[in-house]
Amino acid sequence: MKLSLLASLPAKFGGLDGCVIYIDVESKFSSRRVIEMGVNSFPEIFHMDGMAQEMAGRILVLQPASLDEFTESLQQIKVSLLQHQVKLLVIDSMAALASGEFEQGPPRQRSLGWHISFIKSLAEFSRIPVVVTNQVRSQSRDEICQYYFQVQRRDDIIKDPTRFDSHLVPALGIHWAHAVSIRIVLEAKSGERFMKVAKSPISPPMVFPFNITSSGISLLRDVGVEMTGPQINAIQNQVKGYNDNQREDLKDLFCCSILRIFNANYKY
């Protein structure tokens, strides 16, 4: 939602001065939360009469109830991208739709292959960033072996199986994990939250600690730490010692722990 807010801001305040299409699969989008982030991040704008409603009105929210409705929405969006000066497309989340439609394995991968290709074509056609959130789930030992970017050797699993107990994998499988231009991983570890740039054509692997505040996601450091090795792609969920409210907050965080950015133009 913070990205949607930034895209709708006037250009003189660092925004893209455009509209946003937000495909809200799980009905979690909150215009009230967007306004709250705006008031705390950009008080000079949102304290002006009518500006909060105007900014929120630039975000078009679609709520498909099935994969078929989602597919139809994608096909209709292509014209809207140009007619309404759309600057950002957000899909939150593709995994929530697909999880109820297919079992794990090849049928799901084949079906999603069309959606991946079409979403990429939208980015190429419109020259705007497209952000897609995935979900995460627990992994089996056999499945860990497929994610070669998460372990250096398969023997590691046999030698120390507990080492991977707190690790998660992308819900949509390995094909989806590699079909992106930029991959950002959000995780919680030892009571802290981290944002990891795991894949990017314009940045080395980097890690940034962050908090979630009334202004949205806030980085704790402007300069990230470069990271190498399999840990850059690993997704950890270590929440021991958190109270019930914190655990609920972390649950929402992990549901959006992998962001996909399909973008034909990297000059942003």
Secondary structure, DSSP 4 states (H G I P E B T S, - for coil): -HHHHHHHS-GGGTS--SEEEEEETTS---HHHHHHHHHHH-HHHHTSTTHHHHHHHTEEEE--SSHHHHHHHHHHHHHHHHHTTEEEEEEE-HHHHHHTT--SSHHHHHHHHHHHHHHHHHHHHH---EEEEE-EEE--HHHHHH-TTT-S-THHHHH-GGGGTTEEEETTHHHHHHS-SEEEEEEEETTEEEEEEEE-SSS--EEEEEEEETTEEEES-SS-EE--SGGGT-EEB--TT--HHHHHHHHHHHHT-EEEEE-S----
